[in-house]
Amino acid sequence: MFYSLHNQTLGSVTDKPDQLGVKSNNPFPNWPASYMDGYKSVDLNQWAMEVSGLVDKPQSFSLKDFAQFTRIQQNRRLVFADGYTYRDTWEGFVVQELLHRVCPQPEAKYLKQTNLCGHVEYLPLKDLYTQRALFCVRASGKTLPAIHGGPLRLMIFDRYAHKGMGQLAKLELVEEEHPGHYACKGHDSDAMIQPGNYYASDLNSMQVIQTPGEVTQW
């Protein structure tokens, strides 16, 4: 399900941070708050993400561990199902590096994500490889805050942003997919970006996506 902004005011998008009472604390004023379903404060010294399931080497990773991973930057656009988009320079590490360390078993077909609020989403492993998926820890040189999915957010760019979860607590490699948190709330389960009018909050203008799954260049 795509909630187009065609018949909505821009204020319905740009005022979202105020609804959470965090606008003054948002280090990315052009990026509307991402976590309408709630988010949790995080002690970065205590946080760790468990990786388990169909892997040969299950283990947990702290932010200190992730600091040893190869860092990359990608300047790409996130598209959100409620009708807005946001482009920035994202910093983190590619999914392949994490998977290489845990050694997926042949039966593993999906990545099950669980965040700190207990919400769950699934992504096909093959798509994480082909779409240059990124585990993001920083944006525009700033630490990713909790309201935008910090300390660690999975970003995949040919689907709506909610399909890659933020505030990750646990990853499991599994053989089967089940309806995730947002599918249960009425969104399409594959979360493929749909054609329509979107508000680009970083450009302060409406833009059009014409092709399903389009990776936007504007």
N, C-alpha and C positions, 0 to 999 in steps of 0.2 A: 504494500500500500504506500502510495506517494501522496503526501499532503502538500499540494501545490500552493504557492503563494499568489497565484494569478488573481484570486479574489480576496486577498488579505492585505492589510496594511503592513508596511515595513516595520512599524512599531511592534507588531506581534512577534517579530523575530528579535529585533534589536533590544527589546525591553526584557528579554528572558533573564539576563543576569540580575536585574533588579528584583525579579520575582523570588530569586533565591537569597536576596539580601547580600550579594557578594560583589556587586559591581565595583565598589571602591577597592576591593582586594584582588581584582582580576588583572594580572600582568599583561593580558592580551585584550585590550579594550575593543578591538574589532572582531574578536572571536566570541560569539555568544556562548553562554554557559552550556556545557555539553551534557550535564548529568541531571536531567529533569527527574530521574528515578532515584535520586539520592547518591551520595558519595560519602566517604569516610575520611577523617583526618588520619594521617599516617606518620608513625615514628620511623623515619628513614633509616635509623640505626638498627631497628628491630625487624623491618620488613624483609621478607624473602618469598620467592615464588617456587612452589613445588612443581616438578615435572615428572609425571608418572604414566602409568597405563602400559601400552604396547611398546615398551622401550627396553633395551638391554641394560641401560645404565640410568635408572631413576635417580634423581637428585634434586636438591634445592639450591637456588641461586640468590645471593644477596646483591645489593647494589655494588658492593665492593667487588664481587665476582664479575658482574657485568662490566665493570670498569676495565677489565682485562680483555674484553671482546674488541674486535676490530670495529671502530666507529666509522660511520659513513653519514653523509648528509644527502637528503633528497628535497628538492623544491617542487612540491606537488600539491594538488588541490583535493581536499576532503569534501565530499558531498553528503548532506544529511537528509534523511527521509522527510523531515518536516519542512523542507523547502529552502534551505540556505546552504551556502558553500563558503569555504575558507581556505585560502592558500597561504603557506608559510614554508620556511626551511626547517625540515624536521631532522633531528639528529638521533642516531641510535645504532642498532646493528641488525643485520639481515636475519631472517628466520632460519636460513640454512645453517648459520653458525651454531645456533642453539640446538637444532635437530642433530647436527653432526656430533655434538657432545653427548647426547643421550642415546643415540643409535636406535632409530625407529625399527620395529620389526616389520616384516613384509605384510602382515595383516593390517597394519595401521593405515587407515584411509582418511580419518578426520581428526582435526584438532578441537578438543572440547575445552573451552575457556570458562573459567569461573572467576568472578571478581570479588572484591572485598564485601560487597553487599549480598553475595550469594547468587547473583544472576549468571545465567549460562548462555553461551552461544557456541555454534559449531561452524567450522570452515573446512572445506576439502584441502587436504595437504597439497595436492597437485597445484591448486590455485595459489597457495602461498609461495610456491617456487616461481610460477610463471609471471606473477604480478609484482615482483620485487617488494613483497611485504616487508614491513619494517617494525621492529620493536623500538618505539620512540621513548626517549628519556628527556629530550630537550627540544625547544622550538625557539627560533630566533636567538639562539645562544642563552636562553633562560631555562632553568629547571622546569619541567612540566608540572604544573600545580595539580592538586587533587581534583579541582573542579573540571579540569580538562583531561583527567585520566591518569595523572601521576600517582605513583612514581614510574609506572611502566604501562604503555599503551600499545596495543597491536594495531597497526594501520595497514589496510589493504584498500587500494584506490579505485578498483572497478566496481565496488559495491558501496552501499550506504555505510557511513562511518560507524554506525552502531554494531555492524557485523564483526568488526575488530574491537574487542573490549578494552577499556581502560581500567585502572586500579586492579590489575591482574593479581590474583592470589594463587591460582593453580592452573596448570595445563595438564591435560590427559590426552594421549594418543589412543584413539578408539577405532573400532571397525565399522560402527554404524552411527548414523546421524539421527538426532531426535529434535523435535521442535524446541527452539531456543526461547529466551525471555521475550524478545520482541515479536517473534512469530506468534507466541501465545497472546500478544496484545493486539494482533491484527495486521502486522506487517508481513509482506511476502517473505517466505522462509529463505529464499536465495539472496534477498536484499539487493538485487541487481539495480543499478541506477536506471531510472526511467526518464524518457523524454519529458520536457516540461520547462516552465519558467522557474528560475531559482534566483534568490537574492544573494549576490556575492558580497558578503559583509566586508571583506577587505577592499573591495572596489567601490562600495556604496552604490551599487547599481544592480538592476535586474539583468540576468543573462539567460540564454536559452541552451539547453542540452537537447540535441536532436536525435541522438542514437542511443539505444539501451546500452548500458555499461560503458558509455563514453568516458574516457579519461580527458578531462577538459584542459585546454591549452591556455585559456584566458585566466 
